[in-house]
Amino acid sequence: MILGLDASTKSTGYGIFHEETKRLIASGCITADGADMIGRINKIVKDIKERILEKYQVNELILEEVIPKNGYMNKNIKTYKALMYLQAKIMFLLHDEYPYIKVIFKYPGEWRKEVGIHSGPVKREEMKKRDITYVKNVFGLDVNDDEADGICLAYSALQQKGAF
């Protein structure tokens, strides 16, 4: 199984594809709220483990890279740090309990190109709309932007392997 995670401390979207059948078998969002960032991270990772990793035979994880390519990290360093903490917690979980899962990090522009979403010079909000529309057109699903991105991340791995 290939798992795509659009990891966030408030709403982590995911998509799971069966690699042999090329079918989307599950998708959704894992949410956490409250002011306690570490508490949200703990809940998200606990739910990833319980709702996904304990249920599905995941052998590959595609994570969206959080470090921006173009050096605009200073715009919101607190957000980037929180996302990096979340990725670190996910990586520690995999290292300790699921060492056989291969992890691949992809930049947003990279996975969008692989699935065929044009990501020209548009704002983030427009890209999120394109992602939602893509999932609606390709999979017939009405989803939010987090779930759409999780689905597309996993789908990009299939595309890259030439599965379609």
C-alpha positions as CSV (number, residue, x, y, z in Angstrom):
1,M,0.0,0.0,0.0
2,I,1.1,3.5,-0.7
3,L,0.2,6.2,1.8
4,G,0.2,9.9,1.0
5,L,0.1,12.3,3.9
6,D,-0.4,16.0,3.7
7,A,0.8,16.4,7.3
8,S,-0.5,19.3,9.4
9,T,-0.9,19.8,13.1
10,K,-4.6,20.7,12.7
11,S,-5.7,18.6,9.7
12,T,-3.7,15.9,8.1
13,G,-5.1,14.6,4.9
14,Y,-4.3,11.1,3.7
15,G,-4.9,8.8,0.7
16,I,-4.1,5.1,0.5
17,F,-3.6,3.3,-2.8
18,H,-3.3,-0.5,-3.3
19,E,-0.2,-0.6,-5.4
20,E,-1.1,-3.7,-7.4
21,T,-4.7,-2.8,-8.2
22,K,-4.0,0.9,-8.5
23,R,-7.2,1.6,-6.6
24,L,-7.7,4.3,-4.0
25,I,-8.8,2.2,-1.0
26,A,-9.1,4.9,1.7
27,S,-8.8,8.6,2.3
28,G,-9.8,11.1,4.9
29,C,-8.6,13.7,7.4
30,I,-7.2,13.3,10.8
31,T,-7.9,16.4,12.9
32,A,-6.8,17.9,16.2
33,D,-7.7,21.2,17.8
34,G,-6.6,23.4,20.7
35,A,-3.8,25.8,21.5
36,D,-1.4,23.1,22.6
37,M,0.8,22.4,19.5
38,I,2.6,19.4,21.0
39,G,-0.8,17.9,22.1
40,R,-2.1,18.3,18.5
41,I,1.0,16.6,17.1
42,N,0.7,13.7,19.6
43,K,-3.0,13.2,18.6
44,I,-2.3,13.4,14.9
45,V,0.5,10.8,15.1
46,K,-1.5,8.6,17.4
47,D,-4.4,8.6,14.9
48,I,-2.0,7.9,12.0
49,K,-0.8,4.9,13.8
50,E,-4.2,3.6,15.0
51,R,-6.4,4.6,11.9
52,I,-3.9,3.8,9.2
53,L,-0.7,2.0,10.0
54,E,-2.3,-0.6,12.2
55,K,-5.1,-1.2,9.7
56,Y,-3.3,-1.1,6.3
57,Q,-0.2,-2.8,5.1
58,V,1.6,0.4,4.2
59,N,5.0,-0.1,2.6
60,E,5.6,3.4,1.2
61,L,4.8,6.8,2.6
62,I,4.9,10.0,0.5
63,L,5.1,13.1,2.7
64,E,4.9,16.6,1.4
65,E,8.2,18.4,2.1
66,V,7.8,21.3,4.5
67,I,11.0,23.2,3.8
68,P,10.3,25.7,1.0
69,K,12.5,25.6,-2.0
70,N,12.6,29.4,-2.5
71,G,13.8,30.5,0.9
72,Y,10.6,32.2,2.1
73,M,10.6,30.4,5.4
74,N,10.9,33.6,7.4
75,K,7.3,34.5,6.5
76,N,6.0,32.1,9.2
77,I,8.8,30.3,11.0
78,K,6.4,29.1,13.8
79,T,4.3,27.2,11.3
80,Y,7.4,25.6,9.6
81,K,8.8,24.6,13.0
82,A,5.5,23.0,13.9
83,L,5.3,21.1,10.6
84,M,8.9,19.9,11.0
85,Y,8.2,18.7,14.6
86,L,5.2,16.8,13.2
87,Q,7.4,15.2,10.5
88,A,10.0,14.3,13.1
89,K,7.4,12.6,15.3
90,I,6.1,10.6,12.3
91,M,9.7,9.6,11.4
92,F,10.4,8.5,14.9
93,L,7.2,6.4,14.9
94,L,8.3,4.8,11.6
95,H,11.8,4.2,12.8
96,D,10.7,2.6,16.0
97,E,7.7,0.6,14.9
98,Y,7.5,0.4,11.1
99,P,11.1,0.5,9.9
100,Y,10.2,-1.3,6.6
101,I,8.1,1.6,5.4
102,K,10.0,3.6,2.7
103,V,9.6,7.3,3.1
104,I,9.7,9.7,0.1
105,F,9.5,13.5,0.6
106,K,8.1,15.6,-2.3
107,Y,7.7,19.3,-2.8
108,P,4.2,20.4,-3.8
109,G,5.2,21.4,-7.3
110,E,6.9,18.0,-7.8
111,W,3.9,15.8,-6.9
112,R,1.5,18.2,-8.7
113,K,3.5,17.8,-11.9
114,E,3.6,14.0,-11.6
115,V,-0.2,13.8,-11.4
116,G,-0.8,16.5,-14.1
117,I,-1.9,19.5,-12.0
118,H,-0.6,22.7,-13.6
119,S,1.0,24.7,-10.8
120,G,2.0,27.9,-12.6
121,P,2.4,31.2,-10.8
122,V,-0.8,31.2,-8.7
123,K,-1.5,31.7,-5.0
124,R,-1.7,28.8,-2.6
125,E,-5.5,29.1,-2.3
126,E,-5.9,28.7,-6.1
127,M,-3.6,25.6,-6.0
128,K,-5.8,24.1,-3.3
129,K,-8.9,24.6,-5.4
130,R,-7.1,22.9,-8.4
131,D,-6.2,19.9,-6.2
132,I,-9.8,19.6,-5.0
133,T,-11.1,19.8,-8.6
134,Y,-8.5,17.2,-9.7
135,V,-9.7,14.7,-7.1
136,K,-13.3,15.3,-8.1
137,N,-12.6,14.8,-11.8
138,V,-10.3,11.8,-11.4
139,F,-11.8,9.9,-8.5
140,G,-15.3,11.4,-8.3
141,L,-14.9,12.4,-4.7
142,D,-15.9,15.6,-2.9
143,V,-13.1,16.3,-0.4
144,N,-11.4,19.2,1.3
145,D,-7.9,20.4,0.3
146,D,-6.1,18.4,2.9
147,E,-7.7,15.1,1.8
148,A,-7.2,16.0,-1.8
149,D,-3.5,16.6,-1.3
150,G,-3.1,13.3,0.6
151,I,-4.7,11.5,-2.2
152,C,-2.6,13.2,-4.8
153,L,0.6,12.6,-2.9
154,A,0.0,8.8,-3.0
155,Y,-1.3,8.9,-6.5
156,S,1.9,10.7,-7.6
157,A,3.9,7.7,-6.5
158,L,1.9,5.4,-8.7
159,Q,2.3,7.9,-11.6
160,Q,6.0,8.0,-11.1
161,K,6.3,4.2,-11.1
162,G,4.5,4.2,-14.5
163,A,1.5,2.3,-13.0
164,F,-0.9,4.2,-15.3
